[in-house]
Amino acid sequence: MADQSFLNWPFFEDKHRALHAELESWASANLPVDHSDVDQACKDLVAALGKAGFLQHSGAKQGEKLDVRSLCLIRETLARHDGLADFAFAMQGLGTGALSLFGTPDQQAWLDKTRAGEALSAFALSEPKSGSDVANIELSAEDKGNHYVLNGEKTWISNGGIANVYTVFARTGEAPRAKGLSAFVVPADSEGLEIAERLDVIAPHPLARLKFNNVHVPKTNMIGEAGAGFKIAMSVLDVFRSTVGAAALGFARRALDETLARAKSRELFGAPLAELQMVQGHIADMALDVDAAALLIYRAAWTKDMGAARVTREAAMAKLYATDKAQEVIDKAVQIHGGDGVRKGSIVESLYREIRALRIYEGASDVQKIVIARQTLS
């Protein structure tokens, strides 16, 4: 089992330690799952996480509060056991994040379903010409009186094709670029919403390109105010960006655990790998990067939980450092495992594929450097 001494850090309360113990027990008994049918695996994972009560942490209705430390602990623990389980949990939170933070009571009725594991959610932000540059969104939402009509495309949408509800960001045109975007709740069965393409990636997850062909959305489905879409998207990412770092931390912890076991059991030149100074140097670097990443992640989560309106700088630092360093930790794990490290189906090989996307989605590493620089210069 991975090192748990970090749970004694002052960032955590007894409720977090209890949550970790409960989830660790559940994950050890239920994960990993069969990934041969990724769509079905995600549906089953959401149902199981909902039944076990862990999805209650993924959203918050009016009068409740998202606990970012709990979100991070859950993602870290699930990622350490099964990357697809982390994905399934994460999308229930990210997909309904705008509803948790800005939704009306009627809109938040979706949270009853997503937190129970009875519906899957998705966050439809990226477009063919709008990834890191959110203000460049082109999908249009034309005001038709009592409803809007949506036309355009979204792509790289996690849970695309299996989600029951999408949070969609579209251009309503109140002003140029960022000030002219709005957010909507769009049920997956809306007429004119088409799954145009399923997208395959190196670590299989359900992803899709969506087409909106004259999709009618009632005005009551707008989240927040017209023109507030960019603010809503950034507020959601401000909460969930730290959790991406937490997932990377879970991958890195698993890689370190696998490396320690390998170094102690594998012999080279008549002695365990662990006795070689070069291997010890790699292990020291890995342990250092894991702890430093954890400190940045839980600092950001604690700061948000303590009432900070925004943690843009802290979350960007946590996501950037944790994802980049997890890539390095896992690469060292592959190297120390030798040929077994690149054997398809081995744990470190799967970690190698899982980690790469985390340095891209919810703000690529280079974009996080821009965010940190601007925040530091301001």
C-alpha positions in Angstrom: 0.0 0.0 0.0 1.2 3.5 -0.8 2.7 5.7 1.9 -0.2 7.2 3.9 1.9 9.5 6.3 0.6 12.5 4.3 -2.8 12.0 5.9 -1.3 13.4 9.1 -0.5 16.7 7.5 -2.4 19.7 8.9 -4.3 20.1 5.6 -6.7 17.2 6.6 -9.4 16.7 9.2 -10.6 13.5 10.7 -13.4 13.3 8.1 -10.8 13.2 5.3 -8.9 10.4 7.0 -12.1 8.4 7.5 -13.1 9.0 3.8 -9.7 7.8 2.7 -9.9 4.6 4.8 -13.4 3.8 3.5 -12.4 4.4 -0.1 -9.2 2.5 0.2 -11.1 -0.5 1.5 -13.7 -0.3 -1.3 -11.1 0.2 -4.0 -9.0 -2.7 -2.8 -12.1 -5.0 -3.1 -13.5 -3.7 -6.4 -10.7 -2.3 -8.6 -9.4 -2.6 -11.2 -12.4 -3.4 -13.4 -12.4 -5.0 -16.9 -11.6 -2.4 -19.5 -12.4 -4.4 -22.6 -15.7 -2.5 -23.1 -14.8 1.0 -21.9 -18.3 2.5 -22.3 -19.9 -0.2 -20.2 -17.0 -0.2 -17.7 -17.6 3.6 -17.1 -21.3 3.1 -16.7 -20.8 0.3 -14.2 -18.2 2.3 -12.3 -20.5 5.3 -12.0 -23.3 3.0 -10.7 -20.9 1.3 -8.2 -19.4 4.6 -7.0 -22.9 6.0 -6.6 -24.2 2.9 -4.7 -21.2 3.1 -2.4 -21.9 6.8 -1.6 -18.6 8.2 -3.0 -20.3 10.2 -5.7 -22.1 12.3 -3.0 -18.8 14.2 -2.9 -18.8 15.0 -6.6 -21.5 17.7 -6.5 -23.1 20.2 -4.1 -26.6 21.5 -4.0 -27.6 24.9 -2.6 -26.7 25.1 1.0 -23.9 22.5 0.6 -20.2 23.0 -0.3 -17.8 21.2 -2.5 -14.9 19.9 -0.4 -11.9 20.1 -2.7 -9.7 18.1 -0.3 -12.2 15.2 -0.5 -12.3 15.5 -4.3 -8.5 15.3 -4.4 -8.3 12.4 -2.0 -10.9 10.4 -3.9 -9.2 11.0 -7.3 -5.7 10.2 -5.9 -6.9 6.9 -4.4 -9.0 5.8 -7.4 -6.2 6.7 -9.8 -3.7 4.6 -7.8 -6.0 1.6 -8.2 -7.6 2.1 -11.6 -7.3 5.0 -14.0 -10.7 4.4 -15.5 -12.3 4.5 -12.0 -10.7 7.9 -11.5 -12.0 9.1 -14.9 -15.6 7.9 -14.1 -15.6 9.8 -10.8 -13.9 12.9 -12.1 -16.5 13.4 -14.9 -19.4 13.2 -12.5 -17.8 16.2 -10.7 -16.5 18.2 -13.6 -19.6 17.6 -15.7 -21.9 19.0 -13.1 -19.5 21.5 -11.6 -21.3 24.5 -13.1 -24.6 23.2 -11.6 -23.0 22.8 -8.2 -21.6 26.4 -8.2 -24.2 28.3 -10.2 -27.3 26.1 -10.9 -30.9 26.8 -9.9 -32.7 24.3 -7.7 -34.5 23.0 -10.8 -31.2 22.5 -12.6 -29.6 20.9 -9.6 -32.2 18.1 -9.8 -29.6 16.6 -12.1 -27.3 16.3 -9.1 -29.7 13.8 -7.5 -29.1 11.5 -10.4 -25.4 12.0 -11.0 -24.5 11.7 -7.3 -26.6 8.5 -7.1 -24.8 7.1 -10.1 -28.0 7.0 -12.1 -26.9 9.5 -14.8 -23.6 10.3 -16.4 -22.5 13.9 -17.0 -20.1 15.7 -19.3 -18.4 19.1 -19.6 -18.6 20.3 -23.2 -16.1 23.2 -23.5 -13.5 22.3 -26.2 -14.0 22.8 -29.9 -12.0 22.1 -33.0 -10.7 25.7 -32.9 -11.0 26.3 -29.2 -9.0 24.2 -26.7 -6.8 26.2 -24.4 -8.3 29.5 -25.8 -11.8 29.2 -24.3 -12.7 32.7 -25.5 -12.5 31.5 -29.1 -15.6 29.3 -28.7 -17.7 29.4 -31.9 -20.7 27.2 -31.1 -23.6 29.6 -31.3 -26.7 30.0 -29.1 -29.2 32.2 -30.8 -31.9 33.8 -28.7 -35.4 32.9 -30.0 -37.5 34.4 -27.2 -38.3 31.6 -24.8 -35.5 29.4 -25.9 -32.0 29.3 -27.6 -31.0 27.4 -30.7 -27.5 25.9 -30.6 -25.5 25.2 -33.7 -21.8 24.1 -34.0 -19.4 21.5 -32.7 -17.7 20.3 -29.5 -14.8 17.9 -29.5 -12.6 15.9 -27.1 -15.7 15.6 -24.8 -15.1 13.1 -22.0 -18.1 10.8 -21.6 -19.2 11.9 -25.0 -21.6 9.3 -26.4 -22.5 7.9 -23.0 -23.5 11.0 -20.9 -27.1 11.7 -20.0 -26.5 15.4 -19.6 -24.0 17.9 -20.9 -22.9 21.3 -19.6 -22.4 23.2 -22.8 -20.7 26.5 -23.3 -21.8 28.5 -26.3 -21.5 32.0 -27.8 -24.6 34.2 -27.1 -22.9 37.3 -28.3 -23.3 39.9 -25.5 -19.8 41.1 -26.2 -16.7 39.9 -28.1 -14.7 36.8 -27.1 -14.9 35.8 -23.4 -17.6 38.2 -22.4 -20.0 36.8 -25.0 -20.2 33.2 -23.7 -23.0 31.5 -21.8 -23.5 28.1 -20.2 -26.4 25.7 -20.7 -27.7 22.4 -19.3 -28.4 20.2 -22.4 -29.9 16.7 -21.9 -28.3 14.1 -24.2 -31.6 13.2 -25.8 -32.2 16.7 -27.1 -33.3 16.7 -30.7 -30.5 17.7 -33.0 -27.6 16.7 -30.7 -25.5 14.2 -32.6 -22.5 12.0 -31.7 -20.5 12.8 -34.8 -17.4 10.8 -34.0 -16.0 8.6 -31.2 -12.4 9.4 -30.5 -9.8 6.8 -29.6 -6.7 7.7 -27.5 -3.7 5.9 -26.0 -5.4 5.3 -22.7 -9.0 4.3 -23.7 -11.7 6.6 -22.3 -15.1 7.4 -23.7 -14.5 10.6 -25.9 -16.5 12.1 -28.7 -17.0 14.9 -31.1 -20.5 16.3 -30.8 -22.6 18.2 -33.4 -25.4 20.6 -32.5 -27.9 20.9 -35.3 -30.6 23.4 -34.3 -30.7 22.1 -30.8 -33.5 23.9 -28.9 -32.7 24.7 -25.3 -35.2 26.4 -23.0 -34.0 29.6 -21.4 -34.6 28.0 -18.0 -31.6 25.8 -19.0 -29.1 28.6 -19.0 -26.8 28.4 -16.0 -26.2 31.7 -14.4 -26.6 34.9 -16.5 -26.2 35.5 -20.2 -22.6 36.4 -20.9 -21.3 34.7 -17.7 -20.1 31.5 -19.4 -16.4 32.2 -19.3 -16.6 33.1 -15.6 -18.5 29.9 -14.9 -16.0 27.8 -16.8 -13.0 29.3 -15.1 -14.7 28.9 -11.7 -15.3 25.2 -12.3 -11.8 24.7 -13.5 -10.5 26.6 -10.5 -12.0 23.9 -8.3 -11.3 20.8 -10.4 -7.9 21.7 -11.8 -6.3 20.7 -8.5 -8.0 17.3 -8.7 -6.2 16.6 -12.0 -3.0 17.0 -10.1 -4.4 14.6 -7.5 -5.1 11.9 -10.1 -1.5 12.3 -11.4 -0.3 11.9 -7.9 -2.2 8.7 -7.6 -0.5 7.4 -10.8 2.9 8.5 -9.4 2.3 6.8 -6.1 1.4 3.5 -7.8 4.5 3.8 -10.0 6.7 4.4 -7.0 5.1 1.4 -5.2 5.7 -0.9 -8.2 9.3 0.3 -8.4 10.0 -0.3 -4.8 8.7 -3.9 -5.1 10.7 -4.4 -8.3 13.9 -3.0 -6.8 13.7 -5.2 -3.7 12.8 -8.4 -5.5 14.8 -8.2 -8.8 18.5 -9.2 -8.6 21.2 -7.8 -10.8 24.9 -8.7 -10.6 24.2 -10.9 -7.6 22.4 -8.3 -5.5 18.9 -6.7 -5.4 18.4 -3.7 -7.7 17.8 -1.6 -4.6 21.4 -1.8 -3.6 22.6 -0.1 -6.8 23.3 3.6 -6.1 21.9 4.7 -9.5 18.6 3.0 -8.7 18.6 4.5 -5.2 19.1 7.9 -6.9 16.1 7.4 -9.1 14.0 6.2 -6.1 15.0 9.3 -4.2 14.0 11.6 -7.0 10.7 9.8 -7.3 9.9 10.0 -3.6 10.8 13.7 -3.6 8.6 14.5 -6.6 5.6 12.6 -5.1 5.8 14.5 -1.8 6.3 17.9 -3.4 3.4 17.3 -5.7 1.2 16.3 -2.8 2.1 19.4 -0.9 1.2 21.7 -3.8 -2.1 19.8 -4.4 -3.3 19.8 -0.9 -2.2 23.4 -0.3 -4.4 24.4 -3.2 -7.3 22.3 -2.0 -7.0 23.5 1.6 -6.9 27.1 0.5 -10.1 26.7 -1.5 -11.8 24.9 1.3 -10.8 27.7 3.7 -12.9 30.1 1.7 -10.6 31.6 -0.9 -12.7 33.0 -3.8 -10.2 31.9 -6.3 -7.1 29.7 -6.2 -6.0 30.2 -9.8 -2.3 30.4 -9.0 -2.3 27.6 -6.5 -4.3 25.3 -8.7 -2.2 26.0 -11.7 1.0 25.3 -9.8 -0.5 22.0 -8.4 -1.7 20.8 -11.8 1.5 21.7 -13.6 4.0 20.3 -11.1 2.0 17.1 -10.3 1.3 16.1 -13.9 4.8 16.9 -15.2 6.5 15.2 -12.3 4.2 12.2 -12.5 5.3 11.7 -16.1 8.9 11.7 -14.9 8.2 9.3 -12.0 6.4 6.9 -14.2 9.2 7.1 -16.9 11.7 6.1 -14.2 9.5 3.2 -13.1 9.4 2.0 -16.7 13.2 2.2 -16.9 13.8 0.3 -13.7 11.3 -2.4 -14.8 13.3 -2.9 -18.0 11.6 -5.0 -20.7 8.6 -5.7 -18.4 8.0 -1.9 -18.2 7.0 -1.8 -21.8 5.1 -5.1 -21.9 1.5 -4.4 -22.9 -0.8 -5.0 -19.9 1.8 -4.4 -17.2 0.9 -1.9 -14.6 3.7 0.6 -15.3 3.0 0.4 -19.1 -0.6 1.3 -18.4 0.4 4.2 -16.1 2.7 5.4 -18.9 -0.2 5.7 -21.2 -2.6 7.1 -18.6 -0.5 10.0 -17.4 0.2 11.7 -20.8 -3.3 13.2 -21.3 -3.3 14.8 -17.9 -0.6 17.3 -19.0 -3.0 18.4 -21.8 -6.6 18.5 -20.5 -8.1 21.2 -18.3 -5.2 23.5 -19.2 -2.1 22.2 -20.9 1.2 22.5 -19.0 2.5 25.4 -21.1 -0.8 27.3 -20.5 -0.4 26.7 -16.8 3.0 28.4 -16.9 1.3 31.5 -18.5 -1.3 31.5 -15.8 1.3 31.3 -13.1 3.4 34.0 -14.6 0.5 36.4 -15.0 -0.7 35.7 -11.5 2.8 36.3 -10.1 3.2 39.5 -12.2 -0.1 41.0 -11.2 
